[in-house]
C-alpha cells in the first residue's frame, strides 16, 4: 500500500520511509511549489530528528530558505507558517500511529492543507520519476533555527478570556509533543493542573496516542473519577486532535463539543456559519440555528473542511474525530485552541461539564461501526436501492439517508475494505431497530 495518502505521507521506518526519501520529499516539495521560505518541525519519535535533517537538506538544495522550529506540535508548525506568512511547511510526524511509523504533513501558504489531489500525488510522481535527475538550485537555501513557543503561547492566551472560577483539570498528553508544549500553556493558566504521560516518548509506553479509541482514554477517565476533577483533556500524538472527559468520568463525543463551542464562536461572530461533519448529531445543527448561526454540513477530512471554511467564511468547524477548526486560528485545527475555548465556556458557567453537555446529548447514536465487505460500491448501491423512496438521500460523503425520527450515513474507508456506519434516532429502541435492519442488509454482501 502506498505511503502517499489522502492527507499526508506515512509509513514504517526504515523500510518504507528513510532519510533518502525524506531528502527527496524536501526537494520535490520546493521544486513543485516554487516555495522560497518554508518551516519544518518534527514530533518526538526516535526517527524524527534524522528525517527532519534530511528533509531540510533537500529543501535547501532546491533553493528554499528553511525556518527550523524543532520539536513542536502540528498546530505549532502550522502557526509558524501562517503567522510568519511563509510559502509552506512540513511537519515530520505520524500523528497517533505506533512508534515504528513516521511521515510528513504538508501545508501551503497560510498553512492551507496539501492533500493527495492538491500536491501529495505530485510529490509521489516526482519522487518516482524525477528525483534521480534533480539538479540543485544555483543558490542553496539558508537555515534559521528559532524557538516559537513564546510567540505561540502569547497568541493562544490572547484568544480567551477566562473567568476566575477554580477548575481542577487533568490532561493526558499520551507521551506526545503536547506534554512539553501545550501542557505548559494550560499549566500557566491553571497551576494545579495534573498531567498524565507528559514525557515525550515515540514508543508510546502507556497507550496509543489516539484519544478516539475508548481504551486509550480509560486511564484519564479513571483519574477524573478518582480525583473529582472538573474536566479531563486528552491530546493525540501531534496535538491537532483533542478529546474531553466530563466531571463524571464520561467521554464527551466530538459533535457535542462542536455544539458547545458553537455558542462561544457565535457570541464572537453573530450570525456566522458553522460547519459540522455529516456524522454529527442532529442536535449540532439545531443548536447552531437556535443560536442564530448558519449550519452547514460538510464532508469528513481536514482538506475538505479547511477549503469549505475559507469559501464560506465559517468561524468554526468540528469533526467527530476530535478535529476542531477555528477562523480565529487561521482556519486551522488545533487541540489546544479547542481546549482553551472549552475552558473559557466552563469557567464562565456555574454548571459542571456534564450539565453543559446534557441538554445537547438528546438523541441516541450508534457510534461509528466498521463493516468489512468485498465490494464497497456494490454494497452502497444495494443499500441505497433498499431505502429508495423511504427517506431523503444525499451523497456528500458516501450515502446518507434522513428520516423523520432517524438517519444514517454509510461511507467507505480510504484505506481498508470497510464501510463505516453512523446512525442516530430519536429513541434507543428506534436506533437499535434501524441498526439491526441496516446490518442485515450489509450481512448479505
N, C-alpha and C positions, 0 to 999 in steps of 0.2 A: 504494500500500500504506500502511496506517495507521501512524503513528508510535507509537501506543499499543499496546505489545506485551505479550507474556505476562508478562514480568518487569520491564520498565522502559518508559520513553518515550525514543525515539531516532530521530533523523533528520538530514538535512543542514541546514546553516546557510548563508544565512538563509532559503532558500526554504521549508523545512518547519518550522524552529524559529527563532524570533527573540525579542527582548526582550518584545514584546507578548504572545506566547504564554507565555513564562516567567512574566510577571506574572499572567496568568490561572491558570496552574497553581498558583502560590502561593496565590492567592485560593481556588481550588477545594479544594486540599488542606486548608486550615484550615477553610473553611466546612463541608466534608463530614465531617471527622473531629472538629470542635469542639476541636482541639488548642489548648492555651493556651501551651505552651512547645515550641519545636522548634529543631533545629540545622540549619544549612545549611553545606555545604562544597562545594568545587569542585576539579576537576583542573587540568592545566596547559595546556589548549587555549586558543588565542588568543581564542575566543569565550566562554570560561567566566566571566571577571570580569563582563562585561556581563549575561550571562544570570543569574548569581547575584545581582547587584544588583537586577535586575528581579523575580526570584523572591522575594527578601527583601521588596521593597516591597509585592508582592501579599500576602504572608503577614501582614505588619504591618497592612496596610489591612484585612485580615479580622479583626484583633484579637489575633494571636499575638505573644508575645514571642519574639524570634529570638536564638539564640546563633550568631554567625557565627565559624566556625573556620578560614576561609581556605583555602589550597591544601593539601589533605590527600588521603590515600588513602581509598577507600570503607570499608575496615575502621576507619580512624581516625574517620570520621564516625559509623559505627555505634557505636564505643566511646563517643563523646561523648554519644550518645543514651542508651545503656544505663547507663553509669556515672553520668550526671547525672540519671537517671530522668526523662527528658523524654517528652513525648507523641508524639514522632515526629521525623523528619528527612528531608532531601532532599539528595542528592549530585548536583551538576551534573557529568555525565561521560557519555562514550560508550564507556567501557571501552577495548577494544582496537580499535575501529573507526578508520578513517583520519581524518586531521585535519579533513576537511570536515564530519564528523559531530559532534553533541553530543546531550545528552539529560539525563534525570533518573532517578535511582534513589530510590524512596520507601520509607520504613520507618515502623512504628508504635511503640508503647511497647515498651521492651526491645529496640529495633531489630528487631522482628519484621517479616518481609518483607511488602510490599504488592504483590500480583500483579494481573493484569488482573481476575481474578474477585473479589479481595478489596479492590479500590479503584481501580485504574488505569482500569477500564472506567467507573466512576462519574465519575472526573475527566474522561475523554473526553466523556461525555454532558453534564456540567455546562458544560464549556468550549464545547461546540457549541450548547447551548440556553439557558444561564442567565447566561453571562458578561456579556452586554450589560445585564442587569438587576441587576448586582452593586451592592449598597449597602455602603459602608464601615462598619465597626463603630463604635459610639459612642466607643470608646476605641481609639486606634491603638496597636498593639503596640510594645514597646520593643526596643532593639537593644543587645546586648552583644557586643563583639569580644574573643575570647580565644584565646591560643595554648595548645593542649592537648598539644603534643608531649611535654613533660617528664612529664606525668601518664601519657600513653600508654606512653612508654618504660619508666617505672617498673613499670607493670602488666605489660608483656610480660616484662621481665627477671626479675620475681618468679615467673614461671611455669616456669622451667627451672633445673636445677642442672647446669651444665656441668662436666665433668672438665677436668683440666689438659692433656689431650692437645693438642699443637700441630696445628692444621689449617690447611692452605693453601686459601683459598676464593676463588672468583671469582663475582661477582654481576652480572647483566645487568639493568638497570632499563628498557631499551628506550625511553629518553627519557621515561618516565612519572614519576608523582609519587614513586615509591619511591626515586628517586635522591637526593632531598634530605630524605627522611623515614626510611623503613625501613632504608635503607643505613647511616645514621648509627648505628642501634642495632647492626647487625652489626659496624660498624667499631669501636665501643666495646668489643665483646666479643672481636673478632679484629682488632687494629690493622693487621695487614699484609694484610688482605683487599684484593683487586684489584677495582675497579669498572669496568664497561663501560657506556657510553652513559648516564651518570648525569645529564647536563644535561636538565632538563625541556624538552621541545620537542614541542608538539602536532602538528607536521608529520611527526613520526617519521622523521627523515632517514636513519636507519641500517637499520631494519627494522620491520615491523609489530609492534605490541605484543601479539602473541598467541603465547604460547610453545607452543601445541599444534600449530602448523604447523611441520613439520620444518625448513624453510629459515630460519625465524626464530631457531632456537637453534643453527644451524650455527656462527656466529661464536663462541659460548660453548663449543661442543664443541671447536672448533679450538684455542681458548685453553687450555682444560683440558688437552688432549692435549699442547700445546706446552710448558706450564709444569710439568706433573706435579702439578697441583692435586688435592686430595683430594675436592673437590665443587664443582660448578657450580650456581648458583641463578638461575633466570630468572623475573622477575615480569611480569605483564601490565600494561596501561596504568594501571589504577586500583588495583592491588595486592591484589585479592581472590583472584587465582589465582597459582599458582606451579608451576614445573616444575623437575626436577632432572637433572643430568648427573653420572654417576659418574666415578670416578677414571680410567677407561679412555676417557673421552670419549663414553660411550654414554648416550643418553636413557633415563631410568627412567620407565616408564609410571605413570600416576596410581594404578592399582589396586595396583601393587607398593608404592607409598608408603603407601597405606591399610593394607595388611597389615603393613608395617614399623612404622608409628606405632601400630597397634593394640596392639603389645606394651607400649609405654610407657603408653598410656592404661589398659590393663587392669592394669598394675602399680600404677597410682594408684587404680583403681576395680575391685577384683577382682569377677569375675563379671558385669560390666556388659554392656549392649547396645551393639553397634557396627553402624552401618548402612553398606551398600555399594551403589553403584548397579548396576542389573541388567546392565550391560555389563561388569562386572568379572570377572576370572578366578575360577574355582572355588577357586583357591589362597587367595583372601581369606577366604572362608567357612571353609575348612579351617583356616587359621591362627588365626582368631578362636576357633573352637571348641577347637582344640588348646591355646590359652592360657586356656581356661576361661570365655570370654565367650559371649554370646548373639549370633549373627549374624543380621541381618535385611536382606533385600533391599529396595531402595527404588526409586522412580521417579527419573528424571532431572529435575533442576530444583531450584533453591535454595528456592523457596517450599514445595514438597512436602517436601523434606528437613528444613528447619527446623521445619516443623509436626510431622513424624513424630518428630523428635528430642525435641521438647517432650512429645509424647504418650507416648513410650516411655522417656524419661529417658536416651536414648543418650548416651554420653560422647564419641563420635566418629562422623563420617560422612565418607565420601570418594567423590568423583566422578572418573571417568576424565578429565574435563576440567581437573583441577587445582584444583578447589574442595575444601577440607578444612574441616570444621566441628567445633567443639570445645565441649563443655559448659562447660569452664573459661574459654571466651571468649564467654559469654552465648549459646551455641548458634549462633554466627556463623562464617562462613567468613573466613579470613584467610591471605594468602600468607606473611606474616612469622611468624605464630604457627606454621604448619606447618613453616616453615624452622627455627625455633628447636627444635621438637620433634625434627626430623631431626638437627640438630646435637647435641642432647643425647644421642641414641642413638649417633651416630658417635663422640662424644667419650668415651663410657664403654666403647667397644669397642676391641679391638686389631685388628679386621678393617677392610678397606677397604670403601667403599660398594658396590663391585661384589661383594665377598664376602658382604656382608649381604643383598644382593638375590638372589644366585644361587639359593639353595635355595627361594625363593618363586616364582621365574620358571620353573616346571616344566611348563607347558603351552604349546601352540602357538596363537597368536592371529592372526587376520586383520587386526586393527586395524579402525577404522571406515571402511567403504566406502560411498560415496553412489551411488545408482542412480536415474536420472531415469525417472519413469513418468507416464502420463497420469492414471490413476485409482488413487490410493493405496489406498483402501478395497477396491476390487475386487481389486487385486493381493494385498493382505494376506489376503483371504478365500480366494483361489485357492491361495496358498502353504499356508495352514492346512489346506485340504482335502487337498492333496497329502501332508501329513505326518500326517494324522489317523490315530490308532491306532498310530503308529510311535514316539511319544515323549510326554513329559508337557508339555502346553501350558499357558501362562499368558498373561494379558492385562493384567498390571500396567502395562505401558507398551508399546504395540504388541503384537507376537506374539513370545513366547519359547517355544522347544521344547527340552527337555532329553532327552538320550540317555545311555547308559552311558559312551560314550567321546567325546562331543562335545555341543555345544549351540550355538544361535544365537538372536539377537534381531534382529527386523526392526521398525523404528519409523519413524513419519512425522516429517519435518522440520516445524517450526512455521511456517516462512517460505517454503519452496520446494516445488515438486512432486517431492520426493525421498523415497526410502526409504533408511534408514541400516542397513547390515548390520554386526553384530558376531558373530564366530564363533570358537569355541575348540575344540580337540581334544587328545587325548592324544598325538598324534604329528603331525609335519609332513605325512606322506602323507595321513592321515585328514583333516587340516584342509584341504588343497588339494583333495582329492576331494570333500568335502562342500561347499566353497565353489563349486566348479565346478557341482555339482548345483543349488545354490540360485541361482546366477547364471543358469543355463539357464532356470529357472522364471521368473525376472524378465525375461529377454530375450524371453519370449513375450508380454509385456504390450503 
